[in-house]
């Protein structure tokens, strides 16, 4: 296969999207999130944590406190792409993320996510 064919194949390969988890092995706290590109979000999170610039201040603080060796990065659930080329996975990812957050309750002493706002 020539170089151009490999590039074309790469561009046409759907990226794994779904739900991810970052877990602090020292205290069990976790962060749950979603992305249309799981490898990219996990790599970005690792890079931001190493550089001290992660958007989640609590996670960043404990990364510095406990060290990188006490953190694991996982894909919790992969969302299969639809056959429809106009499919937008945003809403499905939000629903899946909400379900995982409800299941694992990563708030306060259990995690780095912000608790959902109470309905008014």
SVG drawing of the C-alpha trace seen along z (x, -y; Angstrom):
<svg xmlns="http://www.w3.org/2000/svg" viewBox="-38 -27 43 29">
<polyline fill="none" stroke="black" stroke-width="0.4" points="0.0,0.0 1.4,-3.4 1.7,-6.3 -1.3,-8.2 -3.5,-5.1 -2.4,-4.6 -3.2,-8.3 -6.6,-8.0 -7.3,-4.7 -6.3,-6.4 -8.6,-9.4 -11.5,-7.1 -11.1,-5.0 -13.6,-6.0 -12.0,-7.1 -13.0,-5.3 -15.4,-7.6 -17.0,-7.1 -16.6,-7.4 -13.3,-7.5 -12.1,-7.4 -9.0,-8.8 -8.6,-7.1 -6.4,-8.0 -5.2,-4.6 -4.0,-6.2 -7.5,-7.4 -9.9,-5.9 -11.1,-9.3 -12.0,-9.4 -12.9,-11.7 -15.5,-10.6 -15.7,-12.2 -16.6,-11.6 -15.0,-12.4 -15.5,-11.8 -11.8,-10.8 -10.8,-8.7 -7.1,-8.3 -6.8,-12.0 -8.5,-13.1 -6.6,-10.6 -3.3,-11.8 -4.3,-15.4 -5.2,-14.8 -1.9,-13.1 0.0,-16.0 -1.9,-18.7 -1.4,-16.9 2.3,-16.6 2.6,-20.3 0.5,-21.3 -2.3,-22.8 -5.2,-20.4 -8.6,-22.2 -9.7,-20.2 -7.9,-21.9 -8.7,-19.1 -7.3,-16.4 -4.2,-18.5 -3.5,-19.2 -3.7,-15.5 -1.6,-14.5 1.1,-16.8 0.6,-15.4 0.5,-11.7 2.6,-11.5 1.8,-10.1 2.4,-6.5 -0.8,-6.6 -3.1,-7.4 -4.7,-5.2 -6.5,-6.1 -9.3,-3.8 -11.8,-3.7 -15.0,-2.7 -17.3,-2.3 -16.9,-2.7 -19.8,-4.2 -20.1,-2.5 -20.4,-4.9 -23.6,-4.9 -23.8,-4.0 -25.4,-7.4 -22.8,-9.9 -24.8,-12.8 -24.8,-11.1 -23.8,-13.5 -22.7,-11.5 -22.8,-14.5 -26.2,-13.7 -25.5,-10.0 -22.2,-10.8 -23.9,-13.1 -26.4,-10.4 -23.7,-7.8 -21.6,-10.1 -24.6,-10.9 -25.3,-7.2 -21.7,-6.5 -21.6,-9.5 -24.9,-8.3 -23.5,-4.8 -20.0,-5.7 -20.9,-9.0 -17.5,-10.6 -18.2,-13.6 -16.6,-15.0 -14.5,-12.3 -15.2,-9.9 -14.1,-12.0 -13.3,-15.1 -16.5,-15.6 -18.9,-18.4 -22.2,-17.2 -25.2,-17.7 -27.2,-20.8 -30.5,-20.2 -33.5,-20.9 -35.3,-24.1"/>
</svg>
